[in-house]
Amino acid sequence: MPNQFFGKGNLADAPTLKIVKIAGEDRHVAEMRVMFDEYRYNEEKQEYEQKGGFWMQVSQWDEAGQNAARLLRKGARVKVEGSLRQFMYTPDGAKEPVPGFQVVADEIALCLGSRIENVTYAPKRERETEPA
């Protein structure tokens, strides 16, 4: 995969689920902003401190996007894997478009070390048997 992206961060808000028409077909996409932060250990204070990071728009499509919109909430710590994509946009008040970036996520996973109290699994799916 070109332009691979891997990062951990926190959601700014709960994902927004949209339906977009692509080639005549309705598809679901969850959109969210994530702060991909960087922490370093401060020897003097004997603790970790945030030393930087960046905000990035993240989208996830189809069933995975629907699940992200249903299950994730503001502040959730997530690990995002996907591809980095460039696009052009015109900021408010600007005359010329400028490049922007977003991640199209293949996978978004909750980081289990952060405020997760429980996980509930759906019942196992029944397999359809094929006729012999």
C-alpha positions as CSV (number, residue, x, y, z in Angstrom):
1,M,0.0,0.0,0.0
2,P,1.5,3.4,-0.9
3,N,1.7,6.1,1.7
4,Q,1.1,3.8,4.7
5,F,0.0,5.6,7.9
6,F,0.1,4.2,11.4
7,G,-0.7,6.3,14.4
8,K,-2.2,6.5,17.9
9,G,-4.3,9.4,19.1
10,N,-7.6,10.7,20.6
11,L,-10.8,11.5,18.8
12,A,-11.8,15.2,18.9
13,D,-15.5,14.3,18.7
14,A,-17.6,11.2,18.0
15,P,-17.4,10.2,14.3
16,T,-20.0,11.5,11.9
17,L,-21.6,9.0,9.6
18,K,-22.6,10.1,6.1
19,I,-24.0,8.5,3.1
20,V,-22.4,9.4,-0.2
21,K,-23.4,8.3,-3.7
22,I,-20.5,6.8,-5.7
23,A,-21.1,5.4,-9.2
24,G,-24.9,5.4,-8.4
25,E,-24.4,3.4,-5.2
26,D,-25.0,4.6,-1.6
27,R,-22.0,4.1,0.6
28,H,-21.4,4.9,4.2
29,V,-18.4,6.8,5.5
30,A,-17.5,7.8,9.0
31,E,-15.5,11.0,9.3
32,M,-13.5,12.0,12.4
33,R,-10.6,14.2,13.6
34,V,-7.8,12.6,15.5
35,M,-5.0,14.2,17.5
36,F,-2.0,12.1,16.9
37,D,0.1,13.1,19.9
38,E,3.7,12.5,20.9
39,Y,4.8,12.0,24.5
40,R,8.3,12.0,26.0
41,Y,9.5,11.1,29.4
42,N,10.7,14.1,31.5
43,E,13.5,12.9,33.7
44,E,13.3,16.0,35.9
45,K,9.6,15.6,36.7
46,Q,9.6,11.8,36.5
47,E,6.5,11.8,34.2
48,Y,5.5,11.7,30.6
49,E,4.6,15.0,28.9
50,Q,3.0,15.8,25.6
51,K,5.7,17.2,23.3
52,G,3.9,17.7,20.1
53,G,1.5,16.1,17.7
54,F,-0.8,17.0,14.9
55,W,-4.5,16.8,13.9
56,M,-5.6,14.7,11.0
57,Q,-8.9,14.0,9.3
58,V,-9.7,10.3,9.2
59,S,-12.4,8.5,7.2
60,Q,-13.5,4.9,7.3
61,W,-15.9,3.3,4.8
62,D,-18.7,0.9,4.6
63,E,-19.5,-1.6,7.4
64,A,-16.3,-0.7,9.3
65,G,-17.2,3.0,9.1
66,Q,-20.7,2.2,10.4
67,N,-19.2,0.4,13.3
68,A,-16.8,3.2,14.0
69,A,-19.6,5.7,14.1
70,R,-21.7,3.5,16.4
71,L,-19.0,2.5,18.8
72,L,-16.4,5.3,19.1
73,R,-16.9,8.4,21.1
74,K,-15.2,11.7,21.8
75,G,-11.9,11.3,23.6
76,A,-11.5,7.6,22.7
77,R,-7.8,6.5,22.3
78,V,-7.5,4.7,18.9
79,K,-4.8,3.2,16.7
80,V,-5.3,4.0,13.1
81,E,-3.9,2.1,10.1
82,G,-4.5,3.2,6.5
83,S,-3.2,5.3,3.6
84,L,-2.4,8.9,3.7
85,R,-4.1,10.9,0.9
86,Q,-3.6,14.4,-0.3
87,F,-6.4,16.7,-1.5
88,M,-6.7,20.4,-2.3
89,Y,-8.9,22.8,-0.4
90,T,-9.4,26.6,-0.1
91,P,-9.3,27.8,3.5
92,D,-11.7,30.6,4.6
93,G,-10.5,33.9,3.3
94,A,-7.9,32.4,0.9
95,K,-7.9,32.9,-2.8
96,E,-5.8,29.9,-3.8
97,P,-6.3,26.3,-2.9
98,V,-3.7,24.6,-0.6
99,P,-2.8,21.0,-0.1
100,G,-4.3,19.1,2.8
101,F,-4.0,15.5,4.0
102,Q,-6.3,12.9,5.4
103,V,-6.1,9.2,6.4
104,V,-8.4,6.7,4.7
105,A,-8.4,4.0,7.5
106,D,-8.3,0.3,6.8
107,E,-8.4,-0.4,10.5
108,I,-9.3,1.6,13.6
109,A,-8.8,-0.1,16.9
110,L,-9.5,1.0,20.5
111,C,-6.4,1.2,22.6
112,L,-7.4,-1.0,25.6
113,G,-5.2,0.7,28.1
114,S,-7.4,3.8,28.1
115,R,-10.6,4.1,30.1
116,I,-12.3,1.0,28.7
117,E,-14.6,-0.5,31.3
118,N,-16.0,-3.4,29.3
119,V,-16.4,-5.0,25.9
120,T,-19.6,-6.8,24.8
121,Y,-19.5,-9.2,21.9
122,A,-22.3,-9.8,19.5
123,P,-23.6,-13.4,19.1
124,K,-21.6,-15.6,16.8
125,R,-22.9,-15.4,13.2
126,E,-24.5,-18.6,11.9
127,R,-22.9,-19.9,8.7
128,E,-25.2,-20.8,5.9
129,T,-24.6,-24.4,4.8
130,E,-24.3,-25.0,1.1
131,P,-26.3,-27.9,-0.4
132,A,-24.2,-30.9,-1.1
